[in-house]
Amino acid sequence: CGYKVGLYTSPHFHTLRERIQINFSPIEKNCLTELVGRIFPLVEKKWGTQRELTFFEIMTLFSFVHFASNNVDFQVIETGIGGRLDATNVVNPSLSVITPISIDHTQLLGNTIEMIAQEKAGIIKPEVPLVVSNQKEKALKVLSDVASMNNVKLINTQSEISIKLITEDIKGQHIEYLMDKNTFSCFLPLVGQHQSENLATAVVSVKALGISPPEGLKRGMELLKLPGRIQLLKTKSCLLLLDVAHNPISMQRLSSTFKSSFHNYCPLIIFGMTTGHDIDSVLKELGKIKPILFPVKH
């Protein structure tokens, strides 16, 4: 829609510069180097006698300074883990958004949906609107309670927008959205029902900020790339997919999408995970597509 937008995400694939972007362009090497030169002396002076800042805290600080220096109109800030105690939670947002909550990072966030939802709800700020994606009932109850206590308007994506799939192939999907009695369509260059639901959450969020979603939707879809999420890699001999699913719900979405969009293929999967995740549940979901599995370690 013509805005300058900063994006801070984690982790990264090839370079940590991917974590800090403006209008989809990663921070330049010289800009990152300049940030290090400016900020490290201040950090050492202020925190020199206290505990050291973590890598994630430093990168979060870099992102805020970079976005402020470039006078961005909006900052899209993704929490690292959880929310309540996350380094990103120092912001006073215009809008909070919570995507589907599942069991993950249990050693830090708790081992029940309710406990994890309570940590995620830590980003809810008094009187700041909250957009929530489709949630499990127990998670939604926690979010609703916290929103109510903070006098927050909770905007449920499911009640704001409806999605209709027109056509789909391995390159993406043509979809229609109905919102405010208006229908608009687009081609989403990502496969899977979860991606159309994610886009619905984004559209509702943009509307909550007072921006008309249809105006920039077509252009946004032309620019959209999501590395590591059922990403097709070009090859002459076979179809290669790259996906970073690492918890039960993301693996369930992956297996469901594979069965619906890639059912003519026999999956051979090179699979690796780090510790701290529910590997048993992940493998159970992965088993639903009956793959030949090649486990690897770091």
Secondary structure, DSSP 8 states (H G I E B T S, - for coil): ----EEEE----SS-GGGGEEETTEE--HHHHHHHHHHHHHHHHHHHTTS----HHHHHHHHHHHHHHHTT-SEEEE--SSSSTT-GGGG---S-EEE----S--HHHH-SSHHHHHHHHGGG--TT--EEE-S--HHHHHHHHHHHHHTT--EEEHHHH-EEEEEEEETTEEEEEEEETTEEEEEEESS-SHHHHHHHHHHHHHHHHTT--HHHHHHHHHHH---TTSSEEE--SSS-EEE----SHHHHHHHHHHHHHHSTTS--EEEE---TTS-HHHHHHHHGGG--EEEE---
